[in-house]
């Protein structure tokens, strides 16, 4: 599926180099305001302007205006990435047979340790609910957030073809496609 924009937050591709404690610390600190040391400046990754104060994302700095512009519609201030699109999209696509948490964590396109953190965060943020048996379901705000990031990336509402798993696993793609087909009555 053809993307219309790449203007979203991204997790660093080499997170596997970090130990778990460092990754958790960096994940928890994302979005935190940072102040430049006296006599020093930070540079915004979007505007390239020098700043004294900025928001931090895995070692990258953003001005408040750039940060706000990266937030997607209906995200309620939560910095959504492609991993969250995959999480929310899998749960949305498999709503008739809710997926297990472990399945979703493995299919986000990121390390499973990071997947665990992401699922916990979006659950606490109210985008999904988890049953006592580990089945995940999307909330109304989670569905709105999913469509918001899909519109940012693809220019339209979410469809299963946007999922990384759909593109990587032909059997998953076939199972989703066959469930979308309605039998004819004639």
Secondary structure, DSSP 8 states (H G I E B T S, - for coil): ---S---S----TTGGGS-HHHHHHHHHHTT-EEE--TT--EE-TTT--EESEEEEETTEEE-HHHHHHHS-TT-TT----HHHHHHHHHHHHTGGG--BHHHHHHTSSS-HHHHHHHHHHHHHTTSEEE-TTSBEEE-HHHHHHHHHHHHHHHSS---GGGSHHHHH-HHHHHHHHHHH------
